[in-house]
């Protein structure tokens, strides 16, 4: 795994994130990094280890994405591929 993948996995563990929400986090963190001008790895690290309010914000955004129709479809497609 890449360092970014490891950091997102640590974030998911720290915030007890479910798999459908975790699937949305890379895009959510990419967008946050783009909007703040901060490197994505630094943003993930800050949300994981430095700022719980920021971490909770990213969980909320990813949860909204996962609960959207597009998010539900993406998760269903993922499960279908994984389960054959």
Secondary structure as the mmCIF struct_conf table of DSSP 4:
data_model
#
loop_
_struct_conf.conf_type_id
_struct_conf.id
_struct_conf.beg_label_comp_id
_struct_conf.beg_label_asym_id
_struct_conf.beg_label_seq_id
_struct_conf.end_label_comp_id
_struct_conf.end_label_asym_id
_struct_conf.end_label_seq_id
HELX_RH_AL_P HELX_RH_AL_P1 UNK A 3 UNK A 14
TURN_TY1_P TURN_TY1_P1 UNK A 15 UNK A 16
HELX_RH_AL_P HELX_RH_AL_P2 UNK A 19 UNK A 36
TURN_TY1_P TURN_TY1_P2 UNK A 37 UNK A 37
HELX_RH_AL_P HELX_RH_AL_P3 UNK A 40 UNK A 45
HELX_RH_PI_P HELX_RH_PI_P1 UNK A 46 UNK A 50
HELX_RH_AL_P HELX_RH_AL_P4 UNK A 52 UNK A 67
BEND BEND1 UNK A 68 UNK A 68
HELX_RH_AL_P HELX_RH_AL_P5 UNK A 69 UNK A 83
#
